[in-house]
Amino acid sequence: MMVYGSYLCSSCIEMQEYFETHSIDYTFYDITLDLQAVKRFLKLREESPIFDEVKKEGKIGIHTIIIGEEMILDFWEKQIERLNQLLK
């Protein structure tokens, strides 16, 4: 599982705390510290229609969780069930 986010983003930090508490393995790419990560994220954001609504709202779309071909944007309580399904 890969996650694009930022250590400057409070919801990204909450997501990481959730993952740590539940022993969920992931690789975190900080788009504010890693130029290659931001390039990959921007390419993903431009190519994937899942970001259309986020872009309309003027948001960035982090944190983005990628599991295989599936993506979850802005991890919230309502998406925990979907995450658990993907991790099985």
A tleap script that builds the chain and sets N, CA, C and O, in Angstrom:
source leaprc.protein.ff14SB
mol = sequence {
  NMET MET VAL TYR GLY SER TYR LEU CYS SER
  SER CYS ILE GLU MET GLN GLU TYR PHE GLU
  THR HIE SER ILE ASP TYR THR PHE TYR ASP
  ILE THR LEU ASP LEU GLN ALA VAL LYS ARG
  PHE LEU LYS LEU ARG GLU GLU SER PRO ILE
  PHE ASP GLU VAL LYS LYS GLU GLY LYS ILE
  GLY ILE HIE THR ILE ILE ILE GLY GLU GLU
  MET ILE LEU ASP PHE TRP GLU LYS GLN ILE
  GLU ARG LEU ASN GLN LEU LEU CLYS
}
set mol.1.N position { 0.848 -1.163 0.000 }
set mol.1.CA position { 0.000 0.000 0.000 }
set mol.1.C position { 0.899 1.233 0.000 }
set mol.1.O position { 1.867 1.317 0.756 }
set mol.2.N position { 0.558 2.181 -0.862 }
set mol.2.CA position { 1.295 3.438 -0.946 }
set mol.2.C position { 0.368 4.576 -0.551 }
set mol.2.O position { -0.838 4.534 -0.795 }
set mol.3.N position { 0.957 5.595 0.065 }
set mol.3.CA position { 0.192 6.767 0.454 }
set mol.3.C position { 0.962 8.011 0.031 }
set mol.3.O position { 2.142 8.162 0.347 }
set mol.4.N position { 0.277 8.904 -0.692 }
set mol.4.CA position { 0.827 10.222 -0.988 }
set mol.4.C position { 0.180 11.202 -0.028 }
set mol.4.O position { -1.043 11.242 0.107 }
set mol.5.N position { 1.013 11.993 0.638 }
set mol.5.CA position { 0.503 12.951 1.595 }
set mol.5.C position { 1.578 13.938 1.968 }
set mol.5.O position { 2.526 14.152 1.213 }
set mol.6.N position { 1.433 14.544 3.138 }
set mol.6.CA position { 2.400 15.525 3.622 }
set mol.6.C position { 2.425 15.483 5.145 }
set mol.6.O position { 1.394 15.322 5.798 }
set mol.7.N position { 3.606 15.628 5.684 }
set mol.7.CA position { 3.723 15.727 7.142 }
set mol.7.C position { 3.191 17.066 7.649 }
set mol.7.O position { 3.086 17.270 8.858 }
set mol.8.N position { 2.854 17.982 6.734 }
set mol.8.CA position { 2.263 19.269 7.101 }
set mol.8.C position { 0.738 19.194 7.174 }
set mol.8.O position { 0.090 20.150 7.601 }
set mol.9.N position { 0.172 18.082 6.767 }
set mol.9.CA position { -1.277 17.888 6.669 }
set mol.9.C position { -1.779 17.151 7.919 }
set mol.9.O position { -1.380 16.017 8.182 }
set mol.10.N position { -2.655 17.809 8.683 }
set mol.10.CA position { -3.128 17.201 9.931 }
set mol.10.C position { -3.910 15.912 9.684 }
set mol.10.O position { -3.799 14.975 10.474 }
set mol.11.N position { -4.693 15.841 8.615 }
set mol.11.CA position { -5.439 14.601 8.350 }
set mol.11.C position { -4.500 13.477 7.919 }
set mol.11.O position { -4.783 12.304 8.165 }
set mol.12.N position { -3.387 13.825 7.278 }
set mol.12.CA position { -2.391 12.804 6.931 }
set mol.12.C position { -1.769 12.218 8.197 }
set mol.12.O position { -1.533 11.014 8.287 }
set mol.13.N position { -1.513 13.075 9.156 }
set mol.13.CA position { -0.943 12.619 10.427 }
set mol.13.C position { -1.944 11.730 11.167 }
set mol.13.O position { -1.558 10.711 11.741 }
set mol.14.N position { -3.220 12.105 11.158 }
set mol.14.CA position { -4.258 11.272 11.787 }
set mol.14.C position { -4.340 9.914 11.106 }
set mol.14.O position { -4.486 8.895 11.780 }
set mol.15.N position { -4.247 9.884 9.774 }
set mol.15.CA position { -4.280 8.633 9.033 }
set mol.15.C position { -3.091 7.755 9.428 }
set mol.15.O position { -3.244 6.554 9.650 }
set mol.16.N position { -1.909 8.364 9.511 }
set mol.16.CA position { -0.726 7.604 9.900 }
set mol.16.C position { -0.875 7.037 11.307 }
set mol.16.O position { -0.477 5.900 11.562 }
set mol.17.N position { -1.435 7.807 12.208 }
set mol.17.CA position { -1.664 7.314 13.569 }
set mol.17.C position { -2.627 6.130 13.558 }
set mol.17.O position { -2.431 5.160 14.289 }
set mol.18.N position { -3.660 6.209 12.734 }
set mol.18.CA position { -4.611 5.096 12.608 }
set mol.18.C position { -3.882 3.857 12.099 }
set mol.18.O position { -4.055 2.767 12.644 }
set mol.19.N position { -3.075 4.017 11.064 }
set mol.19.CA position { -2.343 2.886 10.497 }
set mol.19.C position { -1.397 2.276 11.527 }
set mol.19.O position { -1.304 1.054 11.642 }
set mol.20.N position { -0.697 3.124 12.271 }
set mol.20.CA position { 0.232 2.621 13.287 }
set mol.20.C position { -0.523 1.868 14.378 }
set mol.20.O position { -0.096 0.790 14.792 }
set mol.21.N position { -1.630 2.417 14.842 }
set mol.21.CA position { -2.437 1.801 15.892 }
set mol.21.C position { -2.966 0.436 15.458 }
set mol.21.O position { -3.075 -0.479 16.275 }
set mol.22.N position { -3.296 0.300 14.171 }
set mol.22.CA position { -3.872 -0.939 13.649 }
set mol.22.C position { -2.859 -1.809 12.907 }
set mol.22.O position { -3.241 -2.736 12.193 }
set mol.23.N position { -1.570 -1.512 13.075 }
set mol.23.CA position { -0.472 -2.289 12.474 }
set mol.23.C position { -0.665 -2.499 10.972 }
set mol.23.O position { -0.508 -3.612 10.469 }
set mol.24.N position { -1.001 -1.441 10.274 }
set mol.24.CA position { -1.182 -1.495 8.827 }
set mol.24.C position { 0.115 -1.031 8.170 }
set mol.24.O position { 0.579 0.082 8.415 }
set mol.25.N position { 0.695 -1.890 7.333 }
set mol.25.CA position { 1.935 -1.558 6.637 }
set mol.25.C position { 1.639 -0.674 5.432 }
set mol.25.O position { 0.671 -0.902 4.707 }
set mol.26.N position { 2.478 0.335 5.227 }
set mol.26.CA position { 2.315 1.239 4.093 }
set mol.26.C position { 3.630 1.957 3.831 }
set mol.26.O position { 4.510 2.006 4.691 }
set mol.27.N position { 3.748 2.504 2.649 }
set mol.27.CA position { 4.878 3.354 2.298 }
set mol.27.C position { 4.334 4.756 2.111 }
set mol.27.O position { 3.410 4.965 1.325 }
set mol.28.N position { 4.896 5.719 2.825 }
set mol.28.CA position { 4.421 7.097 2.796 }
set mol.28.C position { 5.351 7.947 1.939 }
set mol.28.O position { 6.564 7.964 2.151 }
set mol.29.N position { 4.774 8.649 0.975 }
set mol.29.CA position { 5.521 9.571 0.127 }
set mol.29.C position { 5.060 10.989 0.446 }
set mol.29.O position { 3.911 11.352 0.197 }
set mol.30.N position { 5.970 11.780 0.999 }
set mol.30.CA position { 5.652 13.154 1.382 }
set mol.30.C position { 5.870 14.062 0.174 }
set mol.30.O position { 7.004 14.270 -0.256 }
set mol.31.N position { 4.785 14.598 -0.369 }
set mol.31.CA position { 4.891 15.412 -1.584 }
set mol.31.C position { 5.483 16.796 -1.313 }
set mol.31.O position { 5.782 17.532 -2.253 }
set mol.32.N position { 5.652 17.155 -0.045 }
set mol.32.CA position { 6.275 18.442 0.256 }
set mol.32.C position { 7.782 18.319 0.448 }
set mol.32.O position { 8.481 19.331 0.509 }
set mol.33.N position { 8.285 17.104 0.543 }
set mol.33.CA position { 9.718 16.894 0.774 }
set mol.33.C position { 10.431 16.157 -0.352 }
set mol.33.O position { 11.659 16.192 -0.430 }
set mol.34.N position { 9.687 15.495 -1.219 }
set mol.34.CA position { 10.280 14.600 -2.209 }
set mol.34.C position { 9.803 15.005 -3.607 }
set mol.34.O position { 8.641 14.795 -3.954 }
set mol.35.N position { 10.693 15.578 -4.399 }
set mol.35.CA position { 10.336 16.061 -5.728 }
set mol.35.C position { 9.839 14.935 -6.629 }
set mol.35.O position { 8.887 15.130 -7.386 }
set mol.36.N position { 10.457 13.776 -6.564 }
set mol.36.CA position { 10.001 12.644 -7.384 }
set mol.36.C position { 8.599 12.207 -6.970 }
set mol.36.O position { 7.782 11.850 -7.819 }
set mol.37.N position { 8.320 12.233 -5.677 }
set mol.37.CA position { 6.989 11.855 -5.196 }
set mol.37.C position { 5.929 12.838 -5.690 }
set mol.37.O position { 4.845 12.425 -6.102 }
set mol.38.N position { 6.233 14.130 -5.652 }
set mol.38.CA position { 5.245 15.106 -6.117 }
set mol.38.C position { 5.019 14.960 -7.619 }
set mol.38.O position { 3.893 15.137 -8.084 }
set mol.39.N position { 6.049 14.647 -8.380 }
set mol.39.CA position { 5.883 14.424 -9.825 }
set mol.39.C position { 4.974 13.220 -10.086 }
set mol.39.O position { 4.082 13.283 -10.932 }
set mol.40.N position { 5.205 12.120 -9.354 }
set mol.40.CA position { 4.358 10.927 -9.521 }
set mol.40.C position { 2.924 11.226 -9.114 }
set mol.40.O position { 1.981 10.809 -9.787 }
set mol.41.N position { 2.757 11.955 -8.005 }
set mol.41.CA position { 1.422 12.287 -7.535 }
set mol.41.C position { 0.687 13.172 -8.541 }
set mol.41.O position { -0.481 12.921 -8.840 }
set mol.42.N position { 1.343 14.187 -9.059 }
set mol.42.CA position { 0.697 15.090 -10.024 }
set mol.42.C position { 0.296 14.354 -11.300 }
set mol.42.O position { -0.758 14.634 -11.872 }
set mol.43.N position { 1.124 13.420 -11.747 }
set mol.43.CA position { 0.780 12.612 -12.926 }
set mol.43.C position { -0.457 11.774 -12.628 }
set mol.43.O position { -1.381 11.713 -13.439 }
set mol.44.N position { -0.472 11.139 -11.483 }
set mol.44.CA position { -1.617 10.339 -11.053 }
set mol.44.C position { -2.872 11.205 -10.963 }
set mol.44.O position { -3.943 10.802 -11.417 }
set mol.45.N position { -2.737 12.371 -10.388 }
set mol.45.CA position { -3.862 13.295 -10.204 }
set mol.45.C position { -4.433 13.755 -11.544 }
set mol.45.O position { -5.646 13.906 -11.684 }
set mol.46.N position { -3.575 13.975 -12.511 }
set mol.46.CA position { -4.035 14.425 -13.826 }
set mol.46.C position { -4.687 13.299 -14.630 }
set mol.46.O position { -5.592 13.551 -15.426 }
set mol.47.N position { -4.240 12.078 -14.430 }
set mol.47.CA position { -4.713 10.965 -15.245 }
set mol.47.C position { -5.932 10.249 -14.683 }
set mol.47.O position { -6.646 9.579 -15.429 }
set mol.48.N position { -6.182 10.375 -13.397 }
set mol.48.CA position { -7.251 9.606 -12.776 }
set mol.48.C position { -8.509 10.440 -12.558 }
set mol.48.O position { -8.447 11.502 -11.939 }
set mol.49.N position { -9.655 9.967 -13.064 }
set mol.49.CA position { -10.903 10.712 -12.876 }
set mol.49.C position { -11.376 10.772 -11.423 }
set mol.49.O position { -12.258 11.569 -11.103 }
set mol.50.N position { -10.817 9.958 -10.548 }
set mol.50.CA position { -11.216 9.994 -9.143 }
set mol.50.C position { -10.914 11.358 -8.523 }
set mol.50.O position { -11.511 11.725 -7.511 }
set mol.51.N position { -9.990 12.109 -9.125 }
set mol.51.CA position { -9.609 13.419 -8.611 }
set mol.51.C position { -10.469 14.556 -9.159 }
set mol.51.O position { -10.300 15.698 -8.733 }
set mol.52.N position { -11.382 14.282 -10.085 }
set mol.52.CA position { -12.165 15.341 -10.731 }
set mol.52.C position { -12.900 16.217 -9.725 }
set mol.52.O position { -12.836 17.443 -9.811 }
set mol.53.N position { -13.585 15.613 -8.791 }
set mol.53.CA position { -14.349 16.381 -7.798 }
set mol.53.C position { -13.415 17.194 -6.903 }
set mol.53.O position { -13.697 18.347 -6.574 }
set mol.54.N position { -12.313 16.583 -6.519 }
set mol.54.CA position { -11.322 17.256 -5.676 }
set mol.54.C position { -10.809 18.508 -6.384 }
set mol.54.O position { -10.696 19.575 -5.779 }
set mol.55.N position { -10.500 18.365 -7.667 }
set mol.55.CA position { -9.992 19.507 -8.434 }
set mol.55.C position { -11.042 20.604 -8.562 }
set mol.55.O position { -10.718 21.789 -8.477 }
set mol.56.N position { -12.306 20.210 -8.767 }
set mol.56.CA position { -13.380 21.201 -8.857 }
set mol.56.C position { -13.497 22.019 -7.573 }
set mol.56.O position { -13.810 23.209 -7.606 }
set mol.57.N position { -13.240 21.361 -6.442 }
set mol.57.CA position { -13.319 22.019 -5.140 }
set mol.57.C position { -12.060 22.815 -4.809 }
set mol.57.O position { -11.994 23.465 -3.765 }
set mol.58.N position { -11.057 22.768 -5.695 }
set mol.58.CA position { -9.814 23.490 -5.466 }
set mol.58.C position { -8.907 22.843 -4.442 }
set mol.58.O position { -8.043 23.502 -3.863 }
set mol.59.N position { -9.101 21.553 -4.217 }
set mol.59.CA position { -8.286 20.826 -3.235 }
set mol.59.C position { -7.170 20.074 -3.944 }
set mol.59.O position { -7.160 19.966 -5.171 }
set mol.60.N position { -6.236 19.560 -3.167 }
set mol.60.CA position { -5.092 18.834 -3.707 }
set mol.60.C position { -5.416 17.361 -3.920 }
set mol.60.O position { -5.096 16.791 -4.963 }
set mol.61.N position { -6.052 16.750 -2.927 }
set mol.61.CA position { -6.361 15.328 -3.020 }
set mol.61.C position { -5.464 14.460 -2.172 }
set mol.61.O position { -5.338 13.259 -2.409 }
set mol.62.N position { -4.831 15.081 -1.168 }
set mol.62.CA position { -4.058 14.259 -0.242 }
set mol.62.C position { -4.844 14.182 1.057 }
set mol.62.O position { -5.546 15.110 1.459 }
set mol.63.N position { -4.703 13.133 1.632 }
set mol.63.CA position { -3.857 12.011 1.320 }
set mol.63.C position { -4.561 11.065 0.357 }
set mol.63.O position { -5.783 10.920 0.367 }
set mol.64.N position { -3.746 10.432 -0.471 }
set mol.64.CA position { -4.234 9.460 -1.437 }
set mol.64.C position { -3.633 8.114 -1.081 }
set mol.64.O position { -2.413 7.966 -1.005 }
set mol.65.N position { -4.493 7.139 -0.864 }
set mol.65.CA position { -4.075 5.776 -0.523 }
set mol.65.C position { -4.246 4.929 -1.772 }
set mol.65.O position { -5.303 4.950 -2.403 }
set mol.66.N position { -3.209 4.184 -2.131 }
set mol.66.CA position { -3.258 3.327 -3.313 }
set mol.66.C position { -2.991 1.892 -2.890 }
set mol.66.O position { -1.963 1.573 -2.293 }
set mol.67.N position { -3.962 1.028 -3.225 }
set mol.67.CA position { -3.833 -0.406 -2.966 }
set mol.67.C position { -4.131 -1.095 -4.290 }
set mol.67.O position { -5.282 -1.169 -4.720 }
set mol.68.N position { -3.081 -1.598 -4.931 }
set mol.68.CA position { -3.266 -2.187 -6.259 }
set mol.68.C position { -3.744 -1.124 -7.226 }
set mol.68.O position { -3.082 -0.103 -7.415 }
set mol.69.N position { -4.892 -1.363 -7.840 }
set mol.69.CA position { -5.484 -0.415 -8.785 }
set mol.69.C position { -6.509 0.506 -8.118 }
set mol.69.O position { -7.051 1.399 -8.770 }
set mol.70.N position { -6.772 0.301 -6.845 }
set mol.70.CA position { -7.783 1.071 -6.117 }
set mol.70.C position { -7.157 2.276 -5.425 }
set mol.70.O position { -6.008 2.232 -4.985 }
set mol.71.N position { -7.942 3.361 -5.337 }
set mol.71.CA position { -7.492 4.562 -4.639 }
set mol.71.C position { -8.566 5.045 -3.675 }
set mol.71.O position { -9.763 4.969 -3.954 }
set mol.72.N position { -8.111 5.537 -2.550 }
set mol.72.CA position { -8.985 6.170 -1.563 }
set mol.72.C position { -8.412 7.552 -1.317 }
set mol.72.O position { -7.233 7.698 -0.995 }
set mol.73.N position { -9.256 8.570 -1.472 }
set mol.73.CA position { -8.823 9.943 -1.231 }
set mol.73.C position { -9.343 10.419 0.120 }
set mol.73.O position { -10.431 10.041 0.556 }
set mol.74.N position { -8.545 11.254 0.769 }
set mol.74.CA position { -8.982 11.899 2.011 }
set mol.74.C position { -9.601 10.901 2.991 }
set mol.74.O position { -10.799 10.956 3.270 }
set mol.75.N position { -8.793 10.010 3.498 }
set mol.75.CA position { -9.192 8.946 4.425 }
set mol.75.C position { -9.998 9.496 5.599 }
set mol.75.O position { -9.499 10.290 6.397 }
set mol.76.N position { -11.250 9.058 5.688 }
set mol.76.CA position { -12.142 9.448 6.773 }
set mol.76.C position { -12.735 8.199 7.371 }
set mol.76.O position { -12.517 7.095 6.872 }
set mol.77.N position { -13.481 8.370 8.435 }
set mol.77.CA position { -14.128 7.246 9.111 }
set mol.77.C position { -14.944 6.389 8.132 }
set mol.77.O position { -14.895 5.161 8.196 }
set mol.78.N position { -15.688 7.030 7.232 }
set mol.78.CA position { -16.554 6.274 6.326 }
set mol.78.C position { -15.775 5.433 5.327 }
set mol.78.O position { -16.352 4.551 4.690 }
set mol.79.N position { -14.487 5.683 5.177 }
set mol.79.CA position { -13.691 4.922 4.223 }
set mol.79.C position { -12.906 3.794 4.879 }
set mol.79.O position { -12.238 3.026 4.186 }
set mol.80.N position { -12.973 3.684 6.188 }
set mol.80.CA position { -12.248 2.629 6.882 }
set mol.80.C position { -12.743 1.259 6.421 }
set mol.80.O position { -11.939 0.350 6.215 }
set mol.81.N position { -14.051 1.104 6.259 }
set mol.81.CA position { -14.597 -0.179 5.802 }
set mol.81.C position { -14.048 -0.543 4.424 }
set mol.81.O position { -13.672 -1.692 4.194 }
set mol.82.N position { -13.999 0.421 3.509 }
set mol.82.CA position { -13.465 0.168 2.163 }
set mol.82.C position { -12.003 -0.208 2.242 }
set mol.82.O position { -11.569 -1.128 1.547 }
set mol.83.N position { -11.225 0.481 3.075 }
set mol.83.CA position { -9.820 0.158 3.258 }
set mol.83.C position { -9.659 -1.267 3.760 }
set mol.83.O position { -8.831 -2.017 3.244 }
set mol.84.N position { -10.435 -1.645 4.750 }
set mol.84.CA position { -10.351 -3.001 5.296 }
set mol.84.C position { -10.694 -4.060 4.254 }
set mol.84.O position { -10.084 -5.129 4.236 }
set mol.85.N position { -11.668 -3.774 3.385 }
set mol.85.CA position { -12.004 -4.701 2.309 }
set mol.85.C position { -10.827 -4.879 1.350 }
set mol.85.O position { -10.535 -5.998 0.928 }
set mol.86.N position { -10.161 -3.797 1.011 }
set mol.86.CA position { -9.037 -3.848 0.081 }
set mol.86.C position { -7.828 -4.545 0.671 }
set mol.86.O position { -7.038 -5.142 -0.061 }
set mol.87.N position { -7.674 -4.476 1.977 }
set mol.87.CA position { -6.506 -5.073 2.622 }
set mol.87.C position { -6.648 -6.569 2.857 }
set mol.87.O position { -5.676 -7.240 3.205 }
set mol.88.N position { -7.862 -7.100 2.667 }
set mol.88.CA position { -8.064 -8.544 2.897 }
set mol.88.C position { -7.479 -9.374 1.794 }
set mol.88.O position { -7.562 -10.602 1.834 }
savepdb mol mol.pdb
quit
